[in-house]
Amino acid sequence: MASRARVRAPELVGKGGWINTGGKDLTLADLRGKCVVVDFWTFCCINCLHVLDELRELEEAHRDTLVIIGVHSPKFVHEAEHQAVVDAVARYEVEHPVLDDPELATWKQYAVRAWPTLVVIDPEGYVVAQHAGEGHAHAIAALVAELEAEHGAKGTLRRGDGPYVAPEVVPGALKFPGKAVRLPDGGFLVADSGHHSLVELAADGETVVRRIGSGERGFVDGKAEAARFSEPQGLALVEGRAYDVVVADTVNHALRGVTLATGEVTTLAGTGRQWWQNSATSGPAREVDLSSPWDVAWFDGRVWIAMAGTHQLWSYDPDAGTAQVEAGTTNEGLVDGPAAEAWFAQPSGLAVAADGSRLWVADSETSAVRYVEAGTHEVRTAVGTGLFDFGHRDGAAAQALLQHPLGVTVLPDGSVAIADTYNHALRRFDPETGEVSTLATDLREPSGAVVDGDEIVVVESARHRLTRLRLPEEAVQVEAAAHRTQRPATEVAGGTLALDVVFTPPAGQKLDESYGPATRLLVSSTPPELLLDGSGADTGLRRELRLNPAVTEGVLHVSAMAASCDADPAIEFPTCHVHQQDWGVPVRVTAEGTSRLALVLAGMDE
């Protein structure tokens, strides 16, 4: 068995304490004898949610030898609230212990630079691998099997139940509902995300009329009581089709159609597989992979999709039966302009202007409200400045702040209500005046809203209910707050900085260059003036950057991809995997700073 680098694992500490352990605090000593995977995540991050899903099968297959530990490391202020982390663990059905680390203590000890990051610790307490981003479950599964064999032979492997203790389940009609639409009869259809189903409510927004979906996570078409969804979110009413509602079935990476008269569910788009780089970006809708569609809306003659998982907008054409990218490059950030050049960051909410002239977009990770012009598909930003600035501040849109909004709703006067999710507020943007105001506070993670006459019905996701509010004539006065992501900056030396993305193919695999370069590296910065040289795309994972001595701090944006395939030439049809990650690395130029920045995509930086 090949030797591997081993580093003693730092202790797991976090001010927020432990979740899913029955009240017990865990230490690394408690985990000795087990293979341990530490998952550094934050619940706003779509890539982190993808990794939670990737780990489920691994967790089940190695339940008696493997312990997965989530370390929640917040980006937004709201994510540092302990109850918000407890809610997120329940919302996403996390079935392993989670350490709440609001001050990023363990993040710093493990020198983590990105969400998500996975660290593998062997049964003797040594770090043996680190992986950033998605797509590593197969590599970790192979490493765990190797560790089981090695430590089983040494007598240092301990089998048996892990430290997970399931929390008490509180019953209710709704569980973390996502979005809602108002039905023609005055009732509401709600995406009951936590129950993996849709619920029809009467006009009072409380009385359950019926449920569509069995309530079990799955991907099954058919009658209302047998169909299965997986964390559905967005809903859109359509006319003139065999179905009446299009559903963004988020974790199934699919669009589903629902016929209200019968409750019948059919799949319209998606294969159930997640889209990866080099997957098709257009084609027959049932043959094209999607990635975490979060909302849907009828715009410009077809269904537009907020594709949170790829930071893009896609569309589904029901007449042609096709799906395709409409806007976004897959790079995460805030860049306006022509649709093909624009950058988004987890678009999560859509709403169409009454005259059809604009598609409004809640761009959650940039805490922004964007819009797409009909016809030209030019992308513009109404509110928001980028990935790292957020808060609760009203006034002129150029200086107003939101915090991870998930929904937008067009109001009767043409203004836009914003489900300002992490501020627990309903905000309003008026395109006529360019002003942002606050309509209501004291909500709990609002994720969408529906106009009902002179009232607005808000989906209070973390209170598991719909809340009816009268649209106020005057805005609510809220004390302004502004924040930046509190991640430690990396001190770098001025002048030349060597960027080194570390990638070691999983055991038994090699870089696949049969169809061209197997790696890709894209580098940019905020502000753009930070980089004098080294920005742009190329194939090598090592690059020299030249920093501007006049800019003392900023953020380096690094996107890396590597493809690996089975190395054995005897395998006729080798299995291939794509590994990818985006980093936003805050840097500060100092005399004592490092001249080399290492980012681990997979393996160990030796």
C-alpha positions in Angstrom: 0.0 0.0 0.0 1.4 3.4 -1.0 2.6 5.6 1.8 0.8 8.9 2.3 1.4 12.1 4.1 0.0 12.3 7.6 -0.5 15.4 9.7 -1.9 15.3 13.3 -5.5 16.5 13.2 -6.2 19.7 15.2 -9.0 19.4 17.8 -12.6 20.2 16.8 -13.8 23.3 18.7 -16.6 25.7 18.1 -18.4 28.3 20.4 -21.8 27.2 19.2 -21.4 23.6 20.4 -22.6 20.3 19.0 -25.8 19.3 17.2 -27.1 15.8 16.6 -25.1 14.3 19.5 -27.8 14.2 22.2 -26.1 17.0 24.1 -22.6 15.4 24.2 -19.5 17.4 23.3 -17.2 15.4 21.0 -13.4 15.3 20.9 -11.1 13.7 18.4 -10.3 11.1 21.2 -13.9 10.1 21.1 -13.5 9.3 17.4 -10.3 7.4 17.6 -10.5 4.1 15.8 -13.0 5.5 13.2 -12.4 6.9 9.7 -13.5 10.5 10.0 -14.5 12.9 7.2 -14.8 16.5 8.4 -17.1 18.5 6.1 -16.6 22.3 6.4 -19.9 23.8 5.1 -22.2 26.8 5.4 -25.9 26.5 4.8 -26.1 29.3 2.2 -23.7 27.6 -0.1 -25.3 25.5 -2.9 -22.0 23.6 -3.4 -22.1 22.6 0.3 -25.7 21.3 -0.2 -24.5 19.2 -3.2 -21.8 17.7 -1.0 -24.3 16.8 1.7 -26.2 14.8 -0.9 -23.0 13.2 -2.3 -22.1 12.1 1.2 -25.4 10.3 2.0 -24.5 7.1 0.1 -20.9 7.0 1.5 -22.3 7.5 5.0 -24.7 4.6 4.7 -22.2 2.2 3.0 -19.6 2.7 5.8 -21.9 3.4 8.8 -20.0 1.1 11.2 -16.5 2.4 10.4 -17.0 6.0 9.2 -18.0 9.1 11.1 -18.9 12.2 9.2 -18.5 15.4 11.2 -20.0 18.6 9.8 -18.2 21.8 10.9 -20.5 24.8 10.2 -18.4 27.8 9.3 -20.7 30.8 8.5 -20.4 33.3 5.7 -23.3 35.5 6.6 -24.1 37.1 10.0 -27.4 35.1 10.1 -25.5 31.9 9.7 -23.6 32.6 12.9 -26.9 32.3 14.9 -27.1 28.9 16.6 -30.8 28.4 16.0 -30.3 29.1 12.3 -27.7 26.3 12.2 -30.1 23.9 14.1 -32.8 24.8 11.6 -30.5 24.1 8.6 -29.4 20.7 10.0 -33.1 19.8 10.2 -34.0 21.4 6.8 -31.3 19.4 4.9 -31.8 16.2 6.8 -28.2 16.1 8.0 -27.8 12.7 9.8 -24.4 13.1 11.4 -22.9 15.3 14.2 -22.4 19.0 13.4 -20.1 21.4 15.2 -21.4 25.0 15.2 -18.2 27.1 14.7 -19.5 30.7 14.4 -16.0 32.3 15.0 -14.3 30.0 12.4 -11.9 28.6 15.1 -11.7 25.1 13.6 -11.7 26.5 10.0 -8.5 28.5 10.9 -6.9 25.5 12.6 -7.4 23.4 9.5 -6.3 26.2 7.2 -9.5 25.9 5.2 -10.0 28.4 2.3 -13.3 27.5 0.7 -16.8 26.1 1.2 -17.1 23.2 1.0 -13.9 21.5 2.1 -13.6 17.8 3.1 -10.8 16.6 5.3 -10.2 12.9 5.9 -8.7 11.8 9.2 -7.5 8.2 9.7 -8.4 6.0 12.8 -5.2 7.1 14.5 -6.1 10.8 14.3 -4.0 12.0 11.4 -5.1 14.1 8.4 -4.5 12.0 5.3 -6.3 14.0 2.6 -8.1 17.2 1.8 -10.6 18.0 -0.9 -12.2 21.3 -1.9 -15.4 21.6 -3.8 -17.8 18.9 -5.2 -17.3 15.6 -6.9 -15.0 13.9 -4.5 -17.3 11.3 -3.0 -15.8 8.5 -5.2 -12.3 9.4 -4.2 -13.1 9.5 -0.5 -15.0 6.2 -0.7 -11.9 4.6 -2.2 -9.7 6.1 0.5 -12.1 5.0 3.3 -12.0 1.4 1.9 -8.2 1.6 1.9 -8.1 2.9 5.5 -10.5 0.2 6.6 -8.2 -2.5 5.2 -5.0 -0.9 6.5 -6.3 -0.2 10.1 -8.3 -3.4 10.2 -5.0 -5.3 9.7 -3.2 -3.2 12.3 -6.0 -3.6 14.9 -6.6 0.2 15.0 -10.0 0.1 13.4 -13.1 0.3 15.7 -16.4 -0.9 14.3 -19.8 -0.1 15.7 -22.3 2.7 16.0 -21.1 6.3 15.7 -22.0 9.3 17.9 -25.0 10.5 15.9 -28.2 11.0 17.9 -31.3 11.8 15.9 -33.2 15.0 17.0 -36.8 15.0 18.0 -39.1 15.5 15.0 -41.9 18.1 15.5 -44.9 17.3 13.3 -46.7 19.9 11.3 -48.5 20.5 8.0 -45.5 22.3 6.4 -41.8 21.8 7.0 -39.4 24.4 5.6 -41.7 25.4 2.7 -39.9 27.0 -0.2 -42.2 28.9 -2.6 -45.9 29.3 -3.2 -48.3 30.3 -6.0 -51.9 31.5 -5.7 -54.4 29.2 -7.5 -57.3 30.3 -9.6 -59.8 29.3 -6.9 -58.1 31.5 -4.4 -56.2 28.8 -2.6 -52.4 28.3 -2.6 -50.0 25.6 -3.8 -46.9 25.4 -1.6 -43.6 23.6 -2.2 -43.3 21.7 1.1 -39.6 21.2 0.7 -38.9 19.5 4.0 -41.7 17.0 3.3 -40.6 16.4 -0.3 -44.1 17.2 -1.6 -46.5 19.9 -2.7 -49.4 21.0 -0.4 -52.6 22.6 -1.6 -54.0 25.0 1.0 -57.4 26.7 1.2 -57.7 30.5 0.8 -57.0 30.9 4.5 -53.4 29.7 3.8 -53.7 27.1 6.7 -56.3 24.4 5.9 -54.8 21.5 4.0 -56.9 20.5 1.0 -54.6 17.8 -0.4 -51.0 16.7 -0.7 -49.3 15.9 -4.0 -46.4 13.5 -3.4 -45.9 10.6 -1.0 -43.7 12.6 1.3 -40.7 10.3 0.8 -37.6 11.7 -0.9 -37.4 10.2 -4.4 -37.8 10.8 -8.2 -41.0 9.0 -9.2 -43.7 10.2 -11.6 -47.4 9.2 -11.4 -50.5 9.7 -9.2 -50.5 12.3 -6.4 -50.2 9.7 -3.6 -47.3 7.8 -5.3 -45.2 10.5 -6.9 -42.0 11.6 -5.2 -40.0 14.8 -5.1 -36.7 15.8 -3.4 -36.8 19.2 -1.8 -38.9 21.0 -4.4 -38.7 24.8 -4.4 -40.0 27.0 -7.2 -43.5 26.9 -8.7 -45.0 28.5 -11.8 -48.5 28.4 -13.2 -48.8 27.8 -17.0 -51.7 27.7 -19.4 -52.6 25.6 -22.4 -50.6 22.6 -21.4 -51.5 19.1 -20.2 -50.1 20.2 -16.8 -50.9 23.4 -14.9 -47.8 23.9 -12.7 -44.1 23.6 -13.4 -42.1 22.6 -10.3 -38.4 23.2 -9.7 -37.6 19.8 -8.1 -34.3 21.0 -6.7 -32.4 18.0 -5.4 -33.6 15.8 -8.2 -32.1 18.4 -10.7 -35.3 18.3 -12.6 -38.5 20.2 -13.7 -41.7 18.4 -13.0 -45.2 19.1 -14.3 -48.4 18.8 -12.2 -51.9 18.5 -13.5 -54.1 20.0 -10.8 -57.3 18.2 -11.7 -55.8 14.8 -11.1 -52.6 15.5 -9.1 -50.6 13.6 -11.8 -46.9 14.3 -11.8 -44.7 14.0 -14.9 -41.0 14.9 -15.5 -40.5 17.7 -18.0 -36.8 18.3 -18.0 -33.6 16.9 -16.4 -32.2 13.4 -16.0 -31.9 13.3 -12.2 -28.2 13.7 -12.6 -26.4 16.9 -11.7 -24.9 19.1 -14.5 -21.0 19.2 -14.5 -18.6 21.1 -16.6 -18.5 19.8 -20.2 -22.1 18.5 -19.8 -24.5 19.6 -22.6 -25.8 23.1 -22.3 -28.8 22.6 -24.6 -30.8 19.7 -26.1 -33.9 17.6 -25.6 -35.1 18.5 -22.1 -35.3 15.0 -20.8 -31.7 14.3 -21.9 -30.0 17.4 -20.5 -28.6 17.4 -16.9 -29.7 20.3 -14.7 -28.2 21.5 -11.4 -30.3 22.5 -8.4 -33.1 24.5 -10.2 -34.5 26.8 -7.4 -37.3 28.8 -9.1 -39.2 29.0 -12.4 -41.2 31.7 -14.2 -42.9 32.1 -17.6 -40.9 34.8 -19.5 -40.3 35.6 -23.1 -42.4 32.6 -24.4 -40.9 29.9 -22.3 -40.2 28.7 -18.7 -37.0 30.4 -17.3 -35.1 28.6 -14.6 -33.0 30.0 -11.7 -30.3 27.4 -11.9 -28.7 27.9 -8.6 -26.2 25.1 -8.9 -24.4 26.5 -12.0 -25.0 30.2 -11.2 -27.0 30.6 -14.4 -30.4 31.2 -15.9 -31.7 28.4 -18.2 -35.0 28.0 -20.0 -37.3 25.2 -20.9 -39.3 25.4 -24.1 -42.4 23.2 -23.7 -43.3 23.4 -27.4 -39.9 22.3 -28.7 -39.3 20.0 -25.7 -35.8 21.5 -25.2 -33.8 23.1 -22.4 -30.8 25.5 -22.8 -28.6 28.1 -21.0 -29.9 31.6 -21.4 -27.6 33.7 -19.2 -24.4 33.2 -17.1 -21.0 31.6 -17.6 -21.0 29.3 -14.5 -18.5 31.7 -12.9 -19.8 32.9 -9.5 -20.0 36.7 -9.0 -21.8 39.9 -10.0 -21.1 41.0 -13.6 -23.7 42.7 -15.8 -23.9 42.9 -19.6 -24.9 40.6 -22.4 -26.5 37.3 -21.1 -23.7 35.1 -22.4 -21.1 37.2 -20.4 -23.0 37.9 -17.2 -22.1 36.3 -13.9 -24.6 35.3 -11.3 -24.3 33.7 -7.8 -26.9 31.2 -6.9 -30.0 32.8 -8.5 -32.8 31.6 -6.3 -36.0 33.7 -7.1 -37.7 34.9 -10.2 -40.6 37.2 -10.9 -41.9 38.8 -14.2 -42.9 42.4 -14.6 -46.6 42.8 -15.2 -45.9 44.0 -18.8 -43.4 41.2 -19.4 -40.6 43.6 -20.0 -38.3 42.3 -17.3 -37.4 39.1 -15.4 -36.5 40.0 -11.8 -33.9 37.8 -10.2 -33.0 37.3 -6.5 -29.3 36.6 -6.8 -28.7 35.2 -3.3 -25.0 34.9 -2.8 -24.3 38.5 -4.0 -27.2 39.7 -1.8 -28.5 41.3 -5.0 -31.6 41.9 -7.1 -30.8 41.7 -10.8 -33.0 41.8 -13.9 -33.0 40.5 -17.5 -34.5 42.7 -20.2 -37.0 40.9 -22.5 -35.8 40.6 -26.1 -32.2 41.7 -25.7 -31.6 39.6 -22.5 -29.2 42.2 -21.2 -28.5 41.6 -17.5 -28.5 44.6 -15.0 -28.2 45.0 -11.3 -30.8 47.0 -9.3 -29.5 46.4 -5.8 -26.3 44.8 -4.6 -22.5 45.1 -5.0 -21.0 41.6 -4.8 -20.2 38.4 -3.0 -18.8 39.9 0.2 -21.0 42.9 1.1 -24.3 42.5 2.8 -26.5 44.0 5.5 -29.8 45.7 6.2 -29.7 49.3 4.9 -32.5 51.2 3.1 -32.3 54.2 0.9 -30.8 54.7 -2.6 -30.3 51.4 -4.3 -26.6 52.1 -5.0 -25.9 52.0 -1.3 -28.7 49.8 0.0 -27.9 46.3 1.4 -29.7 43.0 1.5 -28.6 39.7 3.1 -29.0 36.5 1.0 -32.5 37.1 -0.6 -34.2 34.1 -2.0 -37.4 35.5 -3.5 -38.8 38.4 -5.5 -42.5 39.3 -6.1 -43.9 42.0 -8.4 -46.3 44.3 -6.5 -49.4 45.9 -8.1 -47.7 49.3 -8.5 -44.8 47.8 -10.4 -42.3 47.8 -7.5 -40.6 44.6 -6.4 -41.0 42.9 -2.9 -37.9 41.1 -1.9 -37.9 38.1 0.5 -34.7 39.3 2.3 -34.2 35.9 3.8 -31.2 36.3 6.2 -32.5 39.7 7.4 -35.9 38.1 8.3 -37.5 40.9 6.4 -39.7 41.8 3.5 -38.0 44.7 1.5 -39.2 46.8 -1.5 -37.4 48.2 -4.5 -39.1 50.9 -6.5 -37.7 51.1 -10.0 -39.2 54.6 -10.5 -37.4 56.2 -7.5 -34.5 53.8 -7.2 -35.2 53.5 -3.5 -35.1 50.5 -1.2 -37.3 50.3 1.8 -38.4 47.8 4.4 -42.1 46.6 4.4 -42.0 44.1 7.4 -39.6 42.6 9.8 -39.7 39.8 12.4 -40.3 37.2 9.8 -38.2 34.0 9.9 -36.2 33.2 6.8 -38.8 34.3 4.3 -38.2 32.6 1.0 -41.0 33.8 -1.2 -44.3 35.8 -1.3 -47.5 35.9 -3.2 -49.8 38.9 -3.8 -53.4 38.4 -2.8 -55.4 41.6 -3.4 -54.2 44.3 -1.1 -52.3 41.8 1.0 -49.1 39.8 0.5 -48.7 36.2 1.7 -45.2 35.5 2.8 -43.6 32.0 2.9 -41.9 32.0 6.4 -39.7 29.0 5.7 -38.2 28.6 9.2 -41.6 29.1 10.9 -43.1 26.4 8.6 -46.1 28.6 7.6 -47.6 31.2 5.3 -48.0 34.6 6.9 -50.5 37.1 5.6 -49.6 40.8 5.8 -51.4 43.9 4.6 -49.2 45.9 2.3 -48.2 48.9 4.4 -48.6 52.5 3.2 -45.4 53.5 5.0 -42.1 51.7 5.2 -40.9 50.3 8.5 -37.9 52.2 10.0 -34.9 49.8 10.6 -31.6 50.7 12.0 -29.0 50.3 9.2 -26.3 47.6 9.4 -23.6 46.8 7.0 -21.3 43.7 7.0 -18.5 42.0 5.1 -17.8 38.3 5.2 -15.6 37.7 8.2 -13.0 35.3 6.8 -9.4 35.7 7.7 -7.3 37.4 5.0 -4.3 35.6 3.7 -1.2 37.8 4.0 0.8 37.8 0.8 4.0 39.5 -0.3 3.8 42.2 -2.9 5.0 41.6 -6.4 5.0 38.0 -7.7 2.7 35.5 -6.1 2.9 31.8 -7.1 -0.6 30.3 -7.3 -0.5 26.5 -6.9 -3.7 24.5 -7.2 -2.9 21.1 -5.7 -4.5 18.1 -7.4 -3.6 14.5 -6.9 -5.9 12.0 -8.8 -7.6 9.4 -6.7 -6.0 6.0 -6.3 -6.3 4.0 -9.5 -7.0 7.1 -11.6 -5.0 9.5 -13.8 -5.6 12.9 -15.4 -7.6 12.2 -18.6 -6.1 14.0 -21.6 -7.5 11.8 -24.3 -9.8 14.6 -25.5 -7.6 17.6 -24.7 -6.3 19.2 -21.5 -7.6 17.6 -18.3 -7.3 20.8 -16.1 -8.6 24.3 -16.3 -7.8 27.4 -14.2 -9.6 30.7 -14.2 -8.3 33.7 -12.1 -9.7 37.2 -11.5 -9.8 39.6 -8.7 -11.8 42.2 -6.8 -11.0 44.9 -7.4 -9.7 44.1 -10.9 -6.8 46.4 -10.3 -5.3 44.0 -7.7 -3.9 41.9 -10.5 -1.4 43.4 -13.0 -0.7 40.0 -14.6 -2.0 36.4 -14.3 -5.8 36.9 -14.7 -7.8 34.9 -17.2 -8.2 31.3 -18.2 -5.6 28.6 -19.0 -5.1 24.9 -18.6 -2.2 24.7 -16.1 -2.9 24.5 -12.4 0.2 26.6 -11.5 0.5 30.2 -12.4 2.5 33.3 -11.5 0.4 36.3 -10.5 1.7 39.9 -10.3 0.1 42.0 -7.7 -0.4 45.7 -7.9 1.7 47.4 -5.2 -0.9 50.2 -5.1 -3.7 47.9 -4.0 -3.1 46.6 -0.4 -6.1 44.3 -0.1 -8.8 42.5 -2.1 -10.1 39.1 -3.1 -8.6 36.6 -5.5 -11.2 34.6 -7.4 -9.9 31.2 -8.5 -11.9 28.5 -10.3 -10.2 25.2 -10.9 -11.3 22.0 -12.7 -9.6 18.6 -13.1 -10.9 15.5 -14.9 -9.6 12.0 -13.9 -10.3 8.6 -15.3 -9.5 4.9 -14.5 -5.8 4.4 -15.1 -5.9 0.7 -15.9 -5.6 0.3 -19.7 -7.4 -3.0 -19.5 -10.7 -1.2 -18.6 -12.6 -0.9 -21.8 -14.9 1.8 -20.6 -13.1 3.8 -17.9 -15.0 5.7 -15.3 -14.3 9.4 -15.3 -14.9 12.1 -12.7 -14.8 15.9 -12.7 -13.4 17.7 -9.7 -14.1 21.4 -9.4 -14.1 24.3 -7.0 -14.3 28.1 -6.8 -12.3 30.0 -4.2 -12.7 33.6 -3.2 -9.6 34.2 -1.2 -9.3 37.5 0.7 -5.7 38.7 0.6 -3.8 41.5 2.3 -0.4 42.6 1.0 2.2 42.8 3.8 6.0 42.7 3.9 5.9 39.4 5.9 3.4 37.8 3.5 3.8 34.5 1.7 5.0 34.4 -1.9 3.1 31.1 -2.6 -0.6 30.6 -2.3 -1.6 26.9 -2.3 -5.2 25.9 -2.8 -5.9 22.1 -2.4 -8.4 20.8 -4.9 -7.6 17.2 -3.9 -4.8 15.5 -2.0 -2.3 17.1 0.4 0.0 20.1 0.0 3.4 18.6 0.7 
